[in-house]
């Protein structure tokens, strides 16, 4: 129907010559970046390639840890951070530690469960492998778990080691944005991008709870 409308419009304005009219209909519609389908095509094709195997670079990141050392025992494929979530001398998770609460925050068991889940989600992953296609991005961790996120921006549920969370994942220009929603109103927003020289950068923001928190920047080097 669109092809027919295009033909009619071109004929009315004199935009087709007799040679054009003799060509097959399909050849009259040529792809162009300015065409009406361009936004949909661009949305389906990620502008950046995150795929590869990446190792956490503690020295270049806002959150400390054991760096690229393969020693030590990761929890769920994530970097153990010693006695807290942040660097020495900082409050837990670089200022994120006081976020867990809510009306049921005084329940010791519930608060412990929430803290364990938040710790799991906020601690930097030691090493991960990323794979992507036109509709999803998958993260594989050292413990063998693979989590696949569809990039349609709709709500999904994912099983973590310490609980179930809801996520929304989408491409935003040349960056991947993943929002993880916890049941106490907290949202962890992670923005993934690739820099030159090639490195994977993850900016982590925590929304909700009390106070303002500075975003955390984590850097991952490619594993050749």
C-alpha positions in Angstrom: 0.0 0.0 0.0 2.9 2.4 0.8 4.6 1.5 -2.4 1.4 2.2 -4.4 1.0 5.6 -2.6 4.6 6.5 -3.4 4.1 5.7 -7.0 1.0 7.8 -7.3 2.6 10.7 -5.6 5.7 10.6 -7.8 3.6 10.4 -10.9 1.5 13.4 -9.9 4.5 15.6 -9.2 6.4 14.4 -12.3 9.0 12.6 -10.3 9.0 9.4 -12.4 10.2 9.2 -16.0 9.1 6.5 -18.5 12.3 4.5 -17.7 11.4 4.5 -14.0 7.9 3.4 -14.7 9.2 0.3 -16.6 11.4 -0.8 -13.7 10.1 -3.5 -11.2 8.1 -2.0 -8.4 10.5 -3.2 -5.7 13.4 -1.2 -7.3 11.5 2.1 -7.0 11.8 2.0 -3.2 15.4 2.4 -2.3 16.6 2.5 1.3 17.6 5.9 2.6 18.6 7.2 5.9 16.0 9.9 5.7 13.2 7.5 4.9 10.2 7.0 7.3 11.5 3.5 8.3 14.9 4.7 9.3 14.1 5.3 13.0 12.7 1.7 13.4 15.6 0.2 11.6 18.1 2.2 13.7 16.3 1.1 16.9 16.6 -2.6 16.0 20.3 -2.3 15.3 22.5 -1.4 18.4 24.9 1.4 17.6 27.7 -0.2 19.8 29.1 -3.6 20.2 29.5 -4.7 23.9 30.3 -8.3 23.1 33.5 -9.9 24.4 35.0 -11.0 27.6 35.8 -8.3 30.1 37.9 -8.1 33.3 37.2 -5.6 36.1 39.9 -2.9 36.4 39.8 -1.8 40.0 42.5 0.9 39.6 40.5 2.7 37.0 37.2 2.3 38.8 35.5 4.2 41.6 35.0 1.1 43.6 38.1 -0.8 44.9 38.6 -4.5 45.1 41.1 -7.2 44.1 41.4 -5.9 40.5 42.2 -8.4 37.9 43.6 -11.0 40.4 41.9 -14.3 39.8 42.5 -15.3 43.4 39.8 -15.0 46.0 36.3 -16.4 46.0 33.7 -14.4 44.0 30.1 -14.6 45.2 27.8 -15.3 42.2 30.6 -14.2 39.8 31.1 -10.9 41.6 34.1 -9.3 43.2 34.3 -9.7 47.0 34.7 -6.3 48.5 36.1 -7.1 51.9 34.1 -5.7 54.8 32.0 -3.3 52.8 30.8 -2.3 49.3 33.1 0.7 48.8 36.7 1.8 49.0 38.4 2.0 52.4 37.4 5.0 54.3 34.1 5.3 52.5 30.6 4.4 53.6 29.3 1.1 52.3 28.8 1.0 48.5 30.4 4.4 48.1 27.5 6.1 49.9 24.8 3.6 49.0 24.8 1.6 52.2 21.9 3.5 53.9 19.5 2.9 51.1 17.8 -0.3 52.3 14.8 0.4 54.5 11.1 0.9 53.9 8.2 0.2 56.2 9.4 -3.3 56.9 13.1 -2.3 57.3 13.0 -3.1 61.1 12.5 -6.8 60.4 16.0 -8.2 60.9 15.5 -11.2 58.6 13.9 -9.1 55.8 16.6 -6.5 56.1 19.3 -9.1 55.9 17.8 -10.5 52.8 17.5 -7.1 51.2 21.1 -6.3 52.1 22.3 -9.5 50.6 20.4 -8.9 47.4 21.6 -5.3 47.2 25.2 -6.4 47.8 24.9 -8.9 45.0 23.6 -6.3 42.6 26.0 -3.5 43.6 29.3 -5.3 43.9 31.3 -5.2 40.6 31.5 -8.3 38.6 35.0 -9.7 38.5 34.8 -11.0 35.0 32.0 -11.3 32.5 31.3 -12.3 28.9 28.8 -10.3 26.9 26.9 -11.5 23.8 24.3 -9.4 21.9 22.0 -9.6 18.9 19.3 -7.3 17.6 16.8 -8.1 20.4 18.8 -9.0 23.5 22.1 -8.9 25.5 23.4 -11.8 27.5 25.8 -11.7 30.5 27.8 -14.8 31.4 29.6 -14.9 34.7 32.5 -17.0 36.0 30.2 -19.3 38.0 28.5 -20.4 34.7 25.3 -18.4 35.1 24.0 -16.6 31.9 21.4 -13.9 32.2 19.6 -12.7 29.1 18.0 -9.3 28.9 15.6 -8.4 26.1 16.3 -4.9 24.9 12.6 -3.9 24.2 12.3 -1.7 27.3 9.6 -3.8 28.9 9.5 -5.3 32.4 11.1 -8.7 32.9 11.7 -10.9 36.0 15.1 -12.4 36.6 16.3 -14.8 39.3 19.4 -13.6 41.1 21.4 -15.6 43.7 19.6 -13.8 46.6 16.2 -13.0 45.1 14.0 -12.2 42.2 14.2 -8.7 40.6 12.3 -6.8 37.9 14.4 -5.2 35.1 13.9 -3.0 32.1 16.6 -2.9 29.4 16.9 -0.7 26.3 19.3 0.8 23.9 19.7 4.6 24.3 21.7 5.9 21.3 25.1 4.2 21.7 24.6 3.0 25.3 22.8 0.1 26.9 20.6 1.1 29.9 19.4 -1.5 32.4 17.2 -0.6 35.3 16.8 -3.1 38.1 13.8 -2.5 40.5 13.8 -3.8 44.0 10.6 -4.3 46.1 11.4 -1.6 48.5 11.3 1.2 45.9 15.0 1.3 45.0 16.1 1.2 41.4 19.6 0.5 40.2 20.4 2.1 36.8 23.4 0.8 34.9 24.6 2.4 31.7 27.0 0.3 29.6 29.2 2.0 26.9 32.4 1.2 25.1 35.3 3.7 24.9 38.4 4.2 22.8 40.9 2.6 23.5 38.5 -0.3 23.9 37.1 -0.7 27.4 33.7 -1.4 28.8 32.5 1.4 31.1 29.5 0.9 33.5 28.0 3.9 35.2 25.9 2.9 38.2 23.2 5.1 39.8 20.9 4.3 42.7 17.5 5.9 42.7 15.1 6.0 45.7 15.7 6.0 49.4 17.1 8.9 51.4 19.8 11.3 50.2 21.6 11.9 47.0 24.3 9.5 45.8 27.1 10.1 43.4 27.2 7.7 40.4 29.8 5.0 40.4 32.0 4.4 37.4 33.4 1.0 36.7 35.9 0.1 34.0 36.4 -3.3 32.4 39.4 -4.2 30.2 39.0 -6.6 27.3 40.4 -10.1 27.7 42.4 -10.9 24.6 
